[in-house]
Amino acid sequence: MAKSFSITRVYAFWGRLNSSFWFVPAMMCAVAVGLSFLLIAVDTRLGVGTVSDFGLLYTFGPEGARAILSVIASSMITVASLIFSITMLSLQLASSQFGPRVLENFMRDRSNQVVLGTFVATFLYCLVVLRAVRGPGDSSFVPHLTVAFAVVLAAVGVAVLIYFIHHIATSIRIETLLAQLAADGRAAVDRLFPERLVHGPLQCEDEPGADRLADDFEDGSERISADASGYVQKVGMEALMRIAAEHNLVLRIETPPGRFVTAGECMIAAYPRDRVSEEIADSLRGAIVIGRNRTINQDLEFSIRRIVELAQRSLSPGINDPTTALYCIDRLGQVFGRLSGRDIPSPTLNDESGQLRILTEVILIEELACKAFSAIARYGISDADVVTRLVNTMGKLSRSLSPSARESIKALSEQVLIASEHAASLDFDREALSNLKNSDLTGQVPSRPPRSL
C-alpha cells in the first residue's frame, strides 16, 4: 500500500526534524560556512590596508593566520568530541536511572544542540577560512577580519563550554527532569483542552454520540485502513472536518492518538461508502500521522505515563528511592490540577450547520487519574509515606471534579488505604493510615500524637 502524504504529515515531519538532535547543529554549520565565504569576500573588497587600520584586529602573516586557525580548529573538534561523549554518557545514565521514555527530553534539549553546534560550526568555519589564506609570494592574501572573527568564535566556545558543564549537571537531576515532564504534561493539557471552566467543576452529561449515527453506519461505512504499522502520533482534526464537510461524510475515528495500529487496520470509518473515492480515502488516511513511538503532542496519557513510570522505577527493589516517588506524585497532582480546570470537549464535532461530522473518543479525567495513581499504589502499597501522599493528592484533586469523578477517585483512595493497612508492618504506620481513612479523604494530613516504635 502506497503511503499517503498530506499537509498534516508534512507538519509532523517538520516537528520531528526540528526537535531532532542533529538539525540545529547542521543549520549552525551551514550558517558558519556561509558566513566564512561572506567575510572572506568582505576582506577581499576592503583590502589589507583598510583592515590594518583597526587596532583591535589581529594582523598576521600567512603562516601566523594558518597557525591560529589550525589551533582553533583542532581545539574545537576536540571539545566537540568531548561534548558528544558527555552527552552520550548522560543519555546512558538517564536511560538506566529514569527509563528510556525520558530520553526524548534529553535529545530535544535545545541547549545541548546549540552547544554541540557551536563547536562543530567553529571547526568548519576555520577549515573554510584556511583554504583562503595564500602566501608567501606576490599573490599572498590573509583575510584579517575573517581570522579575527575566528578568535571571537573561540572565545564564545569557551563560554559555551562552561555553560554546558553547568547545564548537563543540572539537567540530570531528578527535580529538573520531573519539572520538564510536568511542563510537557501541562502543555499537552493546554493544547488538547484550551477552554477553561468558568462555573466550577464540570457536570457530566450524557452526550448523544453513537446514537446520532445512522442505523446502517456499521454496514454502510468505508473502512480507511492504516498504510503503516506504529503508534498514532497525530490526528488532523481540522483536515478531517474539512474533508467531511466538503463531501458530506460522517467520520468515526477508531484509533485516537497513542493507539498502536498495524498496517491494514481500520483507522477511520467513513459514511456513506458510496461517497468515499480512492482519492478521498487517501486524503483521510493522510490526516493521521503514524510513527515508531508515542509522542506528547496529542497524547496526554503518554505524558502522564512517563511520570508514573519514573515513580514505579523509584519504588522498585533495585532502586528503592521512595522520595523520588513522592516528587512524582506531587507533579502528577500539578498536571491533573491543570486538567481539572479545563472544559472536556464533546466526543462529537459538528460543522457550521450543526450536522454531525466526526465522532471520536474523549478523555475522562477520572480514568486517567485512577490509572496513574493505582499504578503507583501497586508498587508503593507497603510504604505509608507514599500512600499518604497519594491519598492526599487524590483528595485535593477530587474537590475540583464532578460528583461522578469524585466518587471514582474516592473509591480508589479507600481501596488503597485498606490494602496499605494490611501491608503495613508497624503499628505506627497502621494508626496513621487509619487516621487518614477516618479524615473523610479531604486531602489534609491528620494530626497524630507521636508514638515510640
C-alpha positions, 0 to 999 in steps of 0.5 A, spaced: 500 500 500 502 506 497 503 511 503 499 517 503 502 524 504 498 530 506 499 537 509 498 534 516 504 529 515 508 534 512 507 538 519 509 532 523 515 531 519 517 538 520 516 537 528 520 531 528 526 534 524 526 540 528 526 537 535 531 532 532 538 532 535 542 533 529 538 539 525 540 545 529 547 543 529 547 542 521 543 549 520 549 552 525 554 549 520 551 551 514 550 558 517 558 558 519 560 556 512 556 561 509 558 566 513 566 564 512 565 565 504 561 572 506 567 575 510 572 572 506 569 576 500 568 582 505 576 582 506 577 581 499 573 588 497 576 592 503 583 590 502 589 589 507 590 596 508 583 598 510 583 592 515 590 594 518 587 600 520 583 597 526 587 596 532 583 591 535 584 586 529 589 581 529 594 582 523 598 576 521 602 573 516 600 567 512 603 562 516 601 566 523 593 566 520 594 558 518 597 557 525 591 560 529 586 557 525 589 550 525 589 551 533 582 553 533 580 548 529 583 542 532 581 545 539 574 545 537 573 538 534 576 536 540 571 539 545 566 537 540 568 530 541 568 531 548 561 534 548 558 528 544 561 523 549 558 527 555 552 527 552 552 520 550 554 518 557 548 522 560 543 519 555 546 512 558 545 514 565 538 517 564 536 511 560 538 506 566 536 511 572 529 514 569 527 509 563 528 510 556 521 514 555 525 520 558 530 520 553 526 524 548 527 530 553 534 529 553 535 529 545 530 535 544 534 539 549 535 545 545 541 547 549 545 541 548 544 542 540 546 549 540 552 547 544 554 541 540 553 546 534 557 551 536 563 547 536 562 543 530 560 550 526 567 553 529 571 547 526 568 548 519 568 555 519 576 555 520 577 549 515 573 554 510 577 560 512 584 556 511 583 554 504 583 562 503 589 564 506 595 564 500 602 566 501 608 567 501 609 570 494 606 576 490 599 573 490 599 572 498 592 574 501 590 573 509 583 575 510 584 579 517 577 580 519 575 573 517 581 570 522 579 575 527 572 573 527 575 566 528 578 568 535 571 571 537 568 564 535 573 561 540 572 565 545 564 564 545 566 556 545 569 557 551 563 560 554 559 555 551 563 550 554 562 552 561 555 553 560 554 546 558 558 543 564 553 547 568 547 545 564 548 537 563 549 537 571 543 540 572 539 537 567 540 530 570 537 531 576 531 528 578 527 535 580 529 538 573 527 532 569 520 531 573 519 539 572 520 538 564 515 532 564 510 536 568 511 542 563 510 537 557 504 534 561 501 541 562 502 543 555 499 537 552 493 539 557 493 546 554 493 544 547 488 538 547 483 542 552 484 550 551 477 552 554 477 553 561 471 552 566 468 558 568 462 555 573 466 550 577 467 543 576 464 540 570 457 536 570 457 530 566 452 529 561 450 524 557 452 526 550 448 523 544 454 520 540 453 513 537 446 514 537 446 520 532 449 515 527 445 512 522 442 505 523 446 502 517 453 506 519 456 499 521 454 496 514 454 502 510 461 505 512 468 505 508 473 502 512 480 507 511 485 502 513 492 504 516 498 504 510 503 503 516 504 499 522 506 504 529 503 508 534 498 514 532 502 520 533 497 525 530 490 526 528 488 532 523 482 534 526 481 540 522 483 536 515 478 531 517 472 536 518 474 539 512 474 533 508 467 531 511 464 537 510 466 538 503 463 531 501 458 530 506 461 524 510 460 522 517 467 520 520 468 515 526 475 515 528 477 508 531 484 509 533 485 516 537 492 518 538 497 513 542 493 507 539 498 502 536 495 500 529 498 495 524 498 496 517 491 494 514 487 496 520 481 500 520 483 507 522 477 511 520 470 509 518 467 513 513 459 514 511 456 513 506 461 508 502 458 510 496 461 517 497 468 515 499 473 515 492 480 512 492 482 519 492 478 521 498 480 515 502 487 517 501 486 524 503 483 521 510 488 516 511 493 522 510 490 526 516 493 521 521 500 521 522 503 514 524 510 513 527 515 508 531 513 511 538 508 515 542 509 522 542 506 528 547 503 532 542 496 529 542 497 524 547 496 526 554 496 519 557 503 518 554 505 524 558 502 522 564 505 515 563 512 517 563 511 520 570 508 514 573 513 510 570 519 514 573 515 513 580 514 505 579 522 505 577 523 509 584 519 504 588 522 498 585 527 493 589 533 495 585 532 502 586 528 503 592 528 511 592 521 512 595 522 520 595 523 520 588 516 517 588 513 522 592 516 528 587 512 524 582 506 524 585 506 531 587 507 533 579 502 528 577 497 532 582 500 539 578 498 536 571 491 533 573 490 540 577 491 543 570 486 538 567 481 539 572 480 546 570 479 545 563 472 544 559 472 536 556 470 537 549 464 533 546 466 526 543 462 529 537 464 535 532 459 538 528 460 543 522 457 550 521 450 547 520 450 543 526 450 536 522 454 531 525 461 530 522 466 526 526 465 522 532 471 520 536 473 518 543 474 523 549 478 523 555 475 522 562 479 525 567 477 520 572 480 514 568 486 517 567 487 519 574 485 512 577 490 509 572 496 513 574 495 513 581 493 505 582 499 504 578 503 507 583 499 504 589 501 497 586 508 498 587 508 503 593 502 499 597 507 497 603 510 504 604 505 509 608 509 515 606 507 514 599 500 512 600 499 518 604 501 522 599 497 519 594 491 519 598 492 526 599 493 528 592 487 524 590 483 528 595 485 535 593 484 533 586 477 530 587 474 537 590 475 540 583 471 534 579 464 532 578 460 528 583 461 522 578 469 523 578 469 524 585 466 518 587 471 514 582 477 517 585 474 516 592 473 509 591 480 508 589 483 512 595 479 507 600 481 501 596 488 503 597 488 505 604 485 498 606 490 494 602 496 499 605 493 497 612 494 490 611 501 491 608 503 495 613 508 492 618 508 497 624 503 499 628 505 506 627 504 506 620 497 502 621 494 508 626 496 513 621 493 510 615 487 509 619 487 516 621 487 518 614 481 513 612 477 516 618 479 524 615 473 523 610 479 523 604 479 531 604 486 531 602 489 534 609 494 530 613 491 528 620 494 530 626 497 524 630 500 524 637 507 521 636 508 514 638 515 510 640 516 504 635 
